[in-house]
Amino acid sequence: MVHADVPSPIDLRLMSDALEWERTAMQRPFREEFFSAFISQLVALGKPNLKILELGSGPGFLAQRVLGVLPTASITLLDFSAAMHELARIRLSNLVERVEFVERSFKEPDWQVGLGHYDAVITNQAVHELRHKRYAEQLHRQVRTLVKENGIYWLVITMQAKVLCRIMSSI
Ligand SMILES: C[S@@+](CC[C@H](N)C(=O)[O-])C[C@H]1O[C@@H](n2cnc3c(N)ncnc32)[C@H](O)[C@@H]1O
């Protein structure tokens, strides 16, 4: 028996919902701790010109921190919401030369095709948007094809106030 996807009370592709999410996002628990943890992992790679992919990048909060700390890094922001990309473009307006925006759903069968390879794939509080765990294995397999040798895949998922943090290094 296949269970139905968990419905979402909001549609982050709508500008009204994207704006409301952006307004309250930094009040959510553990954000600062996780941002610091992401940055520590990226710094620990010890490489200049890091090429990073962020999945479900939203209004660009994490990208802003990452690019602020790593002045030679570049980041590809993948999100299915044009509204979220619009908010991220505003937040990252002084960093645009190091940012690429990709409007795509990480639930599509071939979303990873043509993206290239990255030193790090990162995603914060977005993978729960798969809306059912049966999609998760495919997503992780797709990410694996994008990570360079000795690269990292850093994933933070928040579900119902419980936080799961998983590090997969050297995949
Ligand atoms: C809860 S927000 C988190 C945003 C950002 N990661 C952060 O922590 O600030 C989830 C993000 O995932 C995006 N998203 C949801 N489903 C997606 C999908 N299937 N493909 C790509 N992005 C998706 C939403 O548009 C939204 O920007």
PDBQT file of the ligand as one rigid body, heavy atoms in Angstrom, charges set to zero:
ROOT
HETATM    1  C1  LIG A 201      11.181  25.721   4.616  1.00  0.00    +0.000 C 
HETATM    2  S1  LIG A 201      11.933  26.534   3.258  1.00  0.00    +0.000 S 
HETATM    3  C2  LIG A 201      13.664  26.540   3.708  1.00  0.00    +0.000 C 
HETATM    4  C3  LIG A 201      14.473  27.524   2.922  1.00  0.00    +0.000 C 
HETATM    5  C4  LIG A 201      15.969  27.534   3.216  1.00  0.00    +0.000 C 
HETATM    6  N1  LIG A 201      16.562  26.245   3.023  1.00  0.00    +0.000 N 
HETATM    7  C5  LIG A 201      16.253  28.022   4.602  1.00  0.00    +0.000 C 
HETATM    8  O1  LIG A 201      16.522  27.207   5.496  1.00  0.00    +0.000 OA
HETATM    9  O2  LIG A 201      16.221  29.246   4.809  1.00  0.00    +0.000 OA
HETATM   10  C6  LIG A 201      11.856  25.201   2.065  1.00  0.00    +0.000 C 
HETATM   11  C7  LIG A 201      12.299  25.597   0.685  1.00  0.00    +0.000 C 
HETATM   12  O3  LIG A 201      12.269  24.454  -0.166  1.00  0.00    +0.000 OA
HETATM   13  C8  LIG A 201      11.670  24.822  -1.396  1.00  0.00    +0.000 C 
HETATM   14  N2  LIG A 201      11.076  23.619  -1.979  1.00  0.00    +0.000 N 
HETATM   15  C9  LIG A 201       9.997  22.918  -1.546  1.00  0.00    +0.000 A 
HETATM   16  N3  LIG A 201       9.769  21.862  -2.333  1.00  0.00    +0.000 NA
HETATM   17  C10 LIG A 201      10.725  21.901  -3.293  1.00  0.00    +0.000 A 
HETATM   18  C11 LIG A 201      11.002  21.078  -4.416  1.00  0.00    +0.000 A 
HETATM   19  N4  LIG A 201      10.254  20.004  -4.686  1.00  0.00    +0.000 N 
HETATM   20  N5  LIG A 201      12.057  21.383  -5.174  1.00  0.00    +0.000 NA
HETATM   21  C12 LIG A 201      12.828  22.488  -4.914  1.00  0.00    +0.000 A 
HETATM   22  N6  LIG A 201      12.600  23.305  -3.868  1.00  0.00    +0.000 NA
HETATM   23  C13 LIG A 201      11.563  23.015  -3.068  1.00  0.00    +0.000 A 
HETATM   24  C14 LIG A 201      10.655  25.874  -1.031  1.00  0.00    +0.000 C 
HETATM   25  O4  LIG A 201      10.293  26.680  -2.137  1.00  0.00    +0.000 OA
HETATM   26  C15 LIG A 201      11.412  26.644   0.040  1.00  0.00    +0.000 C 
HETATM   27  O5  LIG A 201      12.196  27.664  -0.514  1.00  0.00    +0.000 OA
ENDROOT
TORSDOF 0
